[in-house]
Every structure is written in structure tokens, then in C-alpha cells.
Amino acid sequence: MVSVHGFPASDPQQAALGARLKRWRTERGRGLDDLAEALGMTPAELRLIEAGRARMTSAQVSAATRELGLPIWALTSDTAAH
């Protein structure tokens, strides 16, 4: 992937995961700083993840779903698992 103006290029899958994370965080009423602390990362790191500019590890995805009270598919897919 090519970067533009010094910013790293966004991976479409990471961008979708980040957008889902931000949507669920907001819907659950969790602040960015609060969730970042619960996940053991800085608010800047979480901002990059939500913007699709940084990757989440599987452990971070699992921790985020626990913190937000979500099933794992809620961050990894737009459709519910059956």
C-alpha cells in the first residue's frame, strides 16, 4: 500500500474494524481515553486503530469485545454469526 503525504496507507479490513470499534464504543457510551486505558494502550494508539491506521492484535480485539460487552463478530464482521 502506498502512503499519501507521509501518512501510512489504510488496510480496508483494518479500517472497517476500526470504524466498528468506534461505533460500538460510542453506542456503549465509553470514552476514548477510558477504553484505551482498559485495553492497556494510549488514547493516540486507539485513535489510530479507529481510523484504520494501526492494527489490533487478536488479543486486543478479544479484550475490546469483553470491555464493550460484545460478541467477537461485532468487530470482525457486519453480519451476525449464526
C-alpha positions in Angstrom: 0.0 0.0 0.0 1.1 3.5 -0.8 1.2 6.3 1.7 -0.1 9.7 0.9 1.5 12.9 2.4 3.5 10.9 4.9 0.5 9.0 6.4 0.5 5.2 6.3 -1.9 3.7 3.9 -5.0 2.2 5.4 -5.8 -1.5 5.1 -9.5 -1.8 4.2 -10.1 -4.6 6.7 -8.4 -2.7 9.5 -10.4 0.5 8.5 -13.6 -1.5 8.8 -12.7 -3.0 12.2 -11.7 0.5 13.5 -14.9 2.0 12.3 -16.9 -0.8 14.0 -14.9 -0.3 17.2 -15.6 3.4 17.2 -19.3 2.9 16.5 -19.7 0.4 19.3 -17.6 2.4 21.7 -19.8 5.4 21.1 -23.0 3.4 21.3 -21.9 1.9 24.6 -21.1 5.4 26.0 -17.4 4.7 26.5 -14.9 7.5 26.1 -11.8 7.0 24.0 -9.5 7.6 27.0 -11.4 5.2 29.2 -11.4 2.4 26.7 -7.8 2.9 25.8 -6.8 2.6 29.4 -8.9 -0.6 29.8 -7.1 -2.1 26.8 -3.6 -1.1 28.0 -2.9 1.4 25.2 -2.7 5.1 24.8 -5.5 7.2 23.5 -3.4 8.0 20.5 -3.0 4.3 19.7 -6.7 3.8 20.0 -7.4 6.8 17.7 -5.1 5.3 15.1 -6.9 1.9 15.3 -10.3 3.6 15.0 -9.0 5.5 12.0 -7.8 2.3 10.4 -4.2 3.4 10.5 -3.0 0.8 13.1 -3.7 -2.9 13.5 -5.3 -4.6 16.5 -3.9 -7.9 17.7 -6.3 -10.8 18.3 -5.8 -10.3 22.0 -6.7 -6.6 21.7 -9.9 -7.5 19.7 -10.8 -10.0 22.3 -10.2 -7.5 25.1 -12.2 -4.8 23.3 -15.2 -7.1 22.8 -15.1 -8.1 26.5 -14.9 -4.4 27.6 -17.8 -3.4 25.4 -19.9 -6.5 26.1 -19.9 -7.7 22.5 -19.6 -11.0 20.7 -16.3 -11.2 18.7 -18.2 -11.0 15.4 -19.3 -7.5 16.2 -15.9 -6.1 15.5 -14.9 -8.5 12.7 -18.0 -8.6 10.6 -21.0 -6.5 9.7 -23.3 -9.6 9.9 -24.1 -11.7 12.9 -22.6 -15.2 13.2 -25.1 -18.0 13.1 
